[in-house]
Amino acid sequence: MMRLRSKLAIRAAKLTSILIKKMKRGSGVTLPGYVARRIDPNILTAMAEQVRGKIIVTMGTNGKTTTNAILCRALESEGHKVIINRTGANMLNGIISAFVLATDRKGRLDADFACIEVDEISSVGVLPKLKPDCALLTNISRDQLDRFGEVDITYNKLLTAVKSVPDTTLIINCDDILSYSLAEESGNKFVTCGISEQIFDDISRSEIRESIFCRKCGKKLEYDFFHYGQLGIYHCPNCGWERPEPDYTAQNIELKDEVYSFDFDGMHIDSTARTPYNVYNTLSAYTALKTMGAGYAGFKDMIEAFDYGNNRESIFNIDGARVQLHLAKNPIGFQQKISLVLKDEKPKDIIIQINDTAQDGRDISWLWDVDFQYLADSNAGRIITAGTRRYDMGLRLKYEDIPCETTTDLREAVEDCAKNGTKNLYVIVNYSGLYRTNHMLAELEKGGVDK
């Protein structure tokens, strides 16, 4: 029986969500969790215990929102009822909100599975409460420096988190030496996935390396090749530690007409993925589903119809122009977007919006870790910087001798480029600009109403 305190916590959280929406103060997906936790500190554990089947958490610097969405969609396609923090509210309060707001009038959950995206730093407080059956780790690299610090801090937080749930099975991208090392050190059972073909281009690979030293003996690793960052096929010439043969792998990966096709586990997938990183996301999600024994039977049909955009990669038609919106919030992610831009040889305009809110991270020094020099060969008619740190972005481009403009009116810049530019516009934003820019571009596509 549910405790009275838990019932009160759920009711208070739901009322909070209703008030937030009525007052138009946000989407109401974080504060309700805070309210519920203040009333019942054990509310997340109580909610997790109501999930009939398995709980899968997804963590990692890049790709967790998309990977989590694939997991959820695959399970739903088989008729399962799934709890998910779909909006990406991945810290403790947002995760609690996802559970309590999904309950019925009696405070009960009707869920076969839970697919929960978890912030790496928050994982220490979340995993012991959820006790997940499966924890998927996409990769470990640098992110918001003011929150995460250097990558070893993130590594140690994640290691502490997974050690606190020894019965949880890990799904590991073994191409990442940090993720693979963490799995070995944790003592948890783990299953690996990886890509043995060289599919990332020189621009994606860049020179951003979080660690290229053996985690066993400290000597420099040798690589057959890099995918990007420190991910690749590696071995230690001193002690013999090496990237293992993955349990699941993607093969015959090809880019045609802007999307990727690939094979794994006896299936040929004609996906809608436009970046090679989404091949990783798809592979890791499938590995988790196969390991958990659900959601994979109809995977081919599901994934071939899956929209990888997730409001983070969207295409609009505005005044006859093709306008693409992309999220880029850390060095590795931004490098992938630059590679995407360079694959398009047609003339184009580029708008880059950089903000420094708490969501983005106040420290934007990571811009100096991105190889922006490639944009000099992007066939760009105009490059415009926007956002609260537009001048920092402009300075970064100036150091590469790349001319740019600045704007304080993103909407006006989009309208001008759409009407008078190349008719091929890329808009790249970091986290806090994503929702508002998506909404603005959707309005302009409909004719610019509610300006």
TIDO-103933 format. One record per residue (C-alpha): residue in one letter; x negated, y, z negated. Coordinates in steps of 0.2 Angstrom, whole numbers, always signed. Each point is the difference from the previous one (the first is absolute). Layout:
BEGIN
['A' [X Y Z]];
...
END
This chain:
BEGIN
['M' [+0 +0 +0]];
['M' [-6 +17 +4]];
['R' [-4 +11 -15]];
['L' [+10 +15 -4]];
['R' [-16 +11 +2]];
['S' [-2 -6 +17]];
['K' [+18 +4 +5]];
['L' [-2 +17 -7]];
['A' [-16 +3 +10]];
['I' [+8 -6 +16]];
['R' [+15 +12 -2]];
['A' [-10 +15 -4]];
['A' [-12 -3 +15]];
['K' [+15 -1 +12]];
['L' [+8 +15 -7]];
['T' [-17 +9 +2]];
['S' [-1 -5 +18]];
['I' [+18 +6 +3]];
['L' [-4 +17 -7]];
['I' [-16 +2 +9]];
['K' [+9 -3 +17]];
['K' [+14 +11 -4]];
['M' [-12 +14 -5]];
['K' [-10 -4 +16]];
['R' [-16 +0 -10]];
['G' [-7 -15 +9]];
['S' [+4 -18 +4]];
['G' [+1 -6 -18]];
['V' [-12 -15 +1]];
['T' [-12 +4 -14]];
['L' [+8 +10 -14]];
['P' [+13 -14 -3]];
['G' [-14 -12 -4]];
['Y' [-8 +12 -12]];
['V' [+17 +2 -9]];
['A' [+3 -19 +0]];
['R' [-17 -3 -7]];
['R' [+2 +13 -14]];
['I' [+15 -9 -6]];
['D' [-6 -18 +2]];
['P' [-19 -2 +2]];
['N' [+2 -18 +5]];
['I' [+13 +4 +14]];
['L' [-11 -6 +14]];
['T' [-3 -17 -7]];
['A' [+18 -2 -4]];
['M' [+4 +4 +18]];
['A' [-13 -11 +7]];
['E' [+6 -15 -9]];
['Q' [+17 +2 +9]];
['V' [-8 -3 +17]];
['R' [+5 -18 +5]];
['G' [-14 -4 +11]];
['K' [-18 +7 +2]];
['I' [-7 +17 -3]];
['I' [-13 +6 +13]];
['V' [-11 +16 -3]];
['T' [-10 +9 +13]];
['M' [-15 +10 -4]];
['G' [-15 +8 +9]];
['T' [-6 +17 +7]];
['N' [+7 -2 +17]];
['G' [+15 -9 +7]];
['K' [+10 -5 -15]];
['T' [+16 +10 +4]];
['T' [+1 -8 +18]];
['T' [-5 -18 -7]];
['N' [+13 +1 -14]];
['A' [+13 +5 +13]];
['I' [-4 -15 +11]];
['L' [+1 -12 -15]];
['C' [+17 +7 -5]];
['R' [+7 +0 +18]];
['A' [-6 -18 +3]];
['L' [+9 -6 -16]];
['E' [+16 +10 +4]];
['S' [+0 -8 +17]];
['E' [+2 -17 -8]];
['G' [+15 +6 -10]];
['H' [-9 +4 -16]];
['K' [+4 +14 -12]];
['V' [-15 +11 -3]];
['I' [-5 +14 -12]];
['I' [-12 +12 +7]];
['N' [-7 +17 -4]];
['R' [+3 +5 +18]];
['T' [-4 +18 -1]];
['G' [-18 -3 -6]];
['A' [+2 +5 -18]];
['N' [-13 -12 -5]];
['M' [-5 +6 -18]];
['L' [+8 -7 -16]];
['N' [+15 +12 +0]];
['G' [+4 -2 +18]];
['I' [-1 -19 -1]];
['I' [+12 +0 -15]];
['S' [+12 +11 +10]];
['A' [+1 -13 +14]];
['F' [+6 -13 -12]];
['V' [+12 +9 -11]];
['L' [+8 +10 +14]];
['A' [+3 -17 +9]];
['T' [+11 -7 -14]];
['D' [+19 -2 +0]];
['R' [+12 +9 -12]];
['K' [-5 -13 -14]];
['G' [-18 +3 +2]];
['R' [-4 -16 +9]];
['L' [-11 -3 +15]];
['D' [+5 -11 +14]];
['A' [-17 -4 +8]];
['D' [-9 -15 +7]];
['F' [-16 +8 +2]];
['A' [-9 +17 -4]];
['C' [-13 +8 +11]];
['I' [-8 +14 -9]];
['E' [-14 +11 +6]];
['V' [-12 +5 -15]];
['D' [-12 +15 -1]];
['E' [-17 -7 -4]];
['I' [-3 +11 -15]];
['S' [+17 -4 -7]];
['S' [-2 -19 +3]];
['V' [-8 -2 -18]];
['G' [+17 +5 -8]];
['V' [+11 -8 +13]];
['L' [-6 -17 +3]];
['P' [+1 -7 -18]];
['K' [+18 +6 +0]];
['L' [+5 -7 +17]];
['K' [-10 -16 -2]];
['P' [+1 -2 +19]];
['D' [-1 -17 +9]];
['C' [-11 +7 +14]];
['A' [-11 +15 +1]];
['L' [-6 +6 +17]];
['L' [-15 +11 +2]];
['T' [-2 +8 +16]];
['N' [-17 +9 -2]];
['I' [-10 +11 -12]];
['S' [-7 +16 +6]];
['R' [-2 +18 -5]];
['D' [+17 +10 -3]];
['Q' [+4 +15 -10]];
['L' [-16 +5 -9]];
['D' [+8 +10 -14]];
['R' [+12 -15 -4]];
['F' [-11 -15 +4]];
['G' [-18 +6 -1]];
['E' [-12 -11 +9]];
['V' [+5 -17 +7]];
['D' [-8 -10 -15]];
['I' [+13 +8 -12]];
['T' [+14 -6 +12]];
['Y' [-8 -18 +1]];
['N' [-2 -1 -19]];
['K' [+18 +5 -3]];
['L' [+7 -13 +13]];
['L' [-11 -13 -8]];
['T' [+6 +4 -17]];
['A' [+18 -1 +6]];
['V' [-1 -17 +9]];
['K' [-9 -8 -14]];
['S' [+14 +5 -12]];
['V' [+12 -11 +11]];
['P' [-11 -16 +2]];
['D' [+15 -10 +7]];
['T' [+2 +12 +15]];
['T' [-7 -6 +17]];
['L' [-10 +13 +9]];
['I' [+1 +3 +19]];
['I' [-16 +7 +5]];
['N' [-7 +8 +16]];
['C' [-17 -9 +0]];
['D' [-7 +12 +13]];
['D' [-1 +13 -14]];
['I' [-15 -5 -11]];
['L' [+7 +10 -15]];
['S' [+17 -9 +1]];
['Y' [-8 -17 +2]];
['S' [-12 +3 -14]];
['L' [+14 +5 -11]];
['A' [+9 -16 +3]];
['E' [-15 -10 -4]];
['E' [-3 +9 -16]];
['S' [+18 +0 -6]];
['G' [+2 -19 -2]];
['N' [+17 +1 +8]];
['K' [+5 -12 +13]];
['F' [-2 +9 +17]];
['V' [+4 -3 +18]];
['T' [-10 +10 +14]];
['C' [+4 +7 +17]];
['G' [-11 +9 +12]];
['I' [-4 +4 +18]];
['S' [-15 -8 +8]];
['E' [+1 +10 +17]];
['Q' [-7 +17 +2]];
['I' [+15 +10 +5]];
['F' [-3 +17 -8]];
['D' [-9 +13 +11]];
['D' [-15 +11 -4]];
['I' [+11 +14 -6]];
['S' [+9 -11 -12]];
['R' [-15 -8 -7]];
['S' [-9 +17 -4]];
['E' [-13 +1 -13]];
['I' [+11 +0 -16]];
['R' [-7 -14 -10]];
['E' [+6 -3 -18]];
['S' [-12 -14 -4]];
['I' [-12 -10 +11]];
['F' [-10 -8 -14]];
['C' [+3 -18 -6]];
['R' [+11 -1 -15]];
['K' [-10 -15 -7]];
['C' [-18 +5 +2]];
['G' [+0 +19 +5]];
['K' [-10 -3 +16]];
['K' [+6 +9 +16]];
['L' [+12 -11 +10]];
['E' [-2 -4 +18]];
['Y' [+15 +2 +12]];
['D' [+4 -9 +16]];
['F' [+12 +15 +3]];
['F' [+10 +13 -9]];
['H' [+19 +2 +2]];
['Y' [+0 +17 -9]];
['G' [-7 +6 -16]];
['Q' [-8 -15 -9]];
['L' [+12 -12 +8]];
['G' [-8 -13 +12]];
['I' [-9 -16 +1]];
['Y' [-14 +0 -13]];
['H' [-12 -11 -9]];
['C' [-14 +3 -12]];
['P' [-17 -6 +6]];
['N' [-7 -1 -18]];
['C' [+13 -11 -10]];
['G' [+11 -6 +14]];
['W' [+16 +8 -6]];
['E' [+11 +3 +16]];
['R' [+17 +3 +7]];
['P' [+10 -16 -1]];
['E' [+9 -8 +14]];
['P' [+18 +7 -3]];
['D' [+15 -11 -4]];
['Y' [+10 +10 +13]];
['T' [-7 +10 +14]];
['A' [+7 +10 +16]];
['Q' [-7 -4 +17]];
['N' [+1 +5 +18]];
['I' [+3 +18 -5]];
['E' [+4 +11 +14]];
['L' [+6 +18 +3]];
['K' [+11 +3 +15]];
['D' [+12 +15 +3]];
['E' [-4 +7 -17]];
['V' [+5 -15 -10]];
['Y' [-9 -15 -7]];
['S' [+3 -19 +3]];
['F' [-8 -14 -10]];
['D' [+1 -18 -5]];
['F' [+0 -8 -17]];
['D' [+6 -16 -8]];
['G' [+6 -7 +17]];
['M' [+10 +16 +5]];
['H' [-3 +13 +13]];
['I' [+6 +17 -6]];
['D' [+4 +14 +12]];
['S' [+1 +14 -13]];
['T' [+4 +18 +0]];
['A' [-16 +4 -10]];
['R' [-9 +14 +7]];
['T' [-16 +0 -11]];
['P' [-11 -16 -3]];
['Y' [+1 +3 -18]];
['N' [+19 -6 +1]];
['V' [-7 -17 +6]];
['Y' [-8 -1 -17]];
['N' [+16 +5 -9]];
['T' [+10 -13 +10]];
['L' [-12 -14 -3]];
['S' [-1 +4 -19]];
['A' [+19 +1 -2]];
['Y' [+2 -17 +9]];
['T' [-14 -8 -11]];
['A' [+10 +5 -15]];
['L' [+16 -6 +6]];
['K' [-7 -17 +5]];
['T' [-9 -1 -16]];
['M' [+16 +4 -10]];
['G' [+10 -12 +11]];
['A' [+14 +12 +7]];
['G' [+2 +13 +13]];
['Y' [-10 -7 +14]];
['A' [+11 -12 +9]];
['G' [+7 +14 +12]];
['F' [-15 +11 -2]];
['K' [-3 +1 +19]];
['D' [+17 +7 +5]];
['M' [+0 +12 -16]];
['I' [-18 +7 +3]];
['E' [+3 +3 +19]];
['A' [+14 +11 -4]];
['F' [-8 +8 -15]];
['D' [-3 +19 +0]];
['Y' [-17 +3 -7]];
['G' [+3 +19 -1]];
['N' [+8 +0 -17]];
['N' [+2 +19 +2]];
['R' [-19 +0 +1]];
['E' [-2 -2 +18]];
['S' [+15 +7 +9]];
['I' [+3 +6 +18]];
['F' [+11 +15 +5]];
['N' [+6 +8 +16]];
['I' [+0 +19 -2]];
['D' [+3 +12 +14]];
['G' [-6 -14 +12]];
['A' [-16 -3 -10]];
['R' [-5 -16 -7]];
['V' [-4 +4 -19]];
['Q' [-8 -13 -11]];
['L' [-1 +2 -19]];
['H' [-14 -10 -9]];
['L' [-4 -1 -19]];
['A' [-19 +1 -4]];
['K' [-4 +1 -18]];
['N' [-18 -6 -3]];
['P' [-16 -3 +11]];
['I' [+4 -17 +6]];
['G' [+18 +4 +5]];
['F' [-5 +16 +9]];
['Q' [-14 -9 +9]];
['Q' [+13 -12 +7]];
['K' [+11 +15 +6]];
['I' [-14 +8 +9]];
['S' [-3 -17 +9]];
['L' [+18 +0 +5]];
['V' [-1 +18 +7]];
['L' [-15 -4 +10]];
['K' [+8 -16 +7]];
['D' [+12 +12 +9]];
['E' [-10 +8 +14]];
['K' [+14 +12 +5]];
['P' [-1 +19 -4]];
['K' [+7 +3 -17]];
['D' [+2 +12 -14]];
['I' [-4 -4 -18]];
['I' [+6 +8 -16]];
['I' [-8 -6 -17]];
['Q' [+9 +5 -16]];
['I' [-10 -2 -16]];
['N' [+8 +4 -17]];
['D' [-8 -2 -17]];
['T' [+15 -3 -12]];
['A' [-1 -13 -14]];
['Q' [+7 -13 +12]];
['D' [-14 +3 +13]];
['G' [-14 +2 -13]];
['R' [-7 +17 -4]];
['D' [-17 -5 +6]];
['I' [+0 +0 +19]];
['S' [-19 -2 +1]];
['W' [+4 -17 +9]];
['L' [+2 +10 +16]];
['W' [-19 +0 +1]];
['D' [+0 -19 +1]];
['V' [+10 -1 +16]];
['D' [-9 +0 +17]];
['F' [+10 +15 +7]];
['Q' [-13 +2 +14]];
['Y' [+9 -12 +11]];
['L' [+14 +13 +2]];
['A' [-12 +10 +11]];
['D' [+4 -14 +13]];
['S' [+18 -1 -3]];
['N' [+6 +10 +15]];
['A' [+9 +12 -12]];
['G' [+7 +16 +7]];
['R' [+2 +7 -17]];
['I' [-4 -5 -18]];
['I' [+9 +9 -13]];
['T' [-2 -2 -19]];
['A' [+14 +3 -13]];
['G' [+4 -3 -18]];
['T' [-7 +7 -16]];
['R' [-18 -6 +5]];
['R' [+1 +5 +18]];
['Y' [-16 +11 -1]];
['D' [-9 -15 -8]];
['M' [+5 -11 +15]];
['G' [-4 +14 +12]];
['L' [-18 +2 -8]];
['R' [-2 -19 +1]];
['L' [+4 +1 +19]];
['K' [-12 +15 +2]];
['Y' [-14 -10 -7]];
['E' [+3 -12 +15]];
['D' [+1 +15 +12]];
['I' [+18 -4 +4]];
['P' [+11 +16 +2]];
['C' [+16 +1 -9]];
['E' [+14 +12 -5]];
['T' [+9 +1 -17]];
['T' [+18 +3 -3]];
['T' [+11 +3 -16]];
['D' [+16 -5 +10]];
['L' [-1 -19 +5]];
['R' [+18 +1 +8]];
['E' [-5 +14 +11]];
['A' [-16 -8 +5]];
['V' [+9 -16 +5]];
['E' [+13 +9 +10]];
['D' [-13 +10 +9]];
['C' [-10 -15 +4]];
['A' [+15 -10 +5]];
['K' [+6 +14 +12]];
['N' [-16 +7 +7]];
['G' [-13 -13 -3]];
['T' [-5 -17 +7]];
['K' [+16 -8 -4]];
['N' [-10 -13 -10]];
['L' [-1 +5 -18]];
['Y' [-8 -9 -15]];
['V' [+5 +7 -17]];
['I' [-11 -8 -14]];
['V' [+4 +4 -18]];
['N' [-5 -6 -17]];
['Y' [+12 -7 -13]];
['S' [+10 +15 -7]];
['G' [+4 +7 +18]];
['L' [+7 -17 +6]];
['Y' [+18 +1 -5]];
['R' [+3 +18 +4]];
['T' [-9 -1 +17]];
['N' [+10 -15 +4]];
['H' [+16 +9 -4]];
['M' [-5 +15 +10]];
['L' [-5 -10 +16]];
['A' [+16 -9 -1]];
['E' [+9 +16 -1]];
['L' [-9 +7 +15]];
['E' [+3 -16 +10]];
['K' [+19 +3 -3]];
['G' [-2 +18 +6]];
['G' [-7 +10 -14]];
['V' [+16 +1 -11]];
['D' [-1 +6 -18]];
['K' [-15 +10 +3]];
END
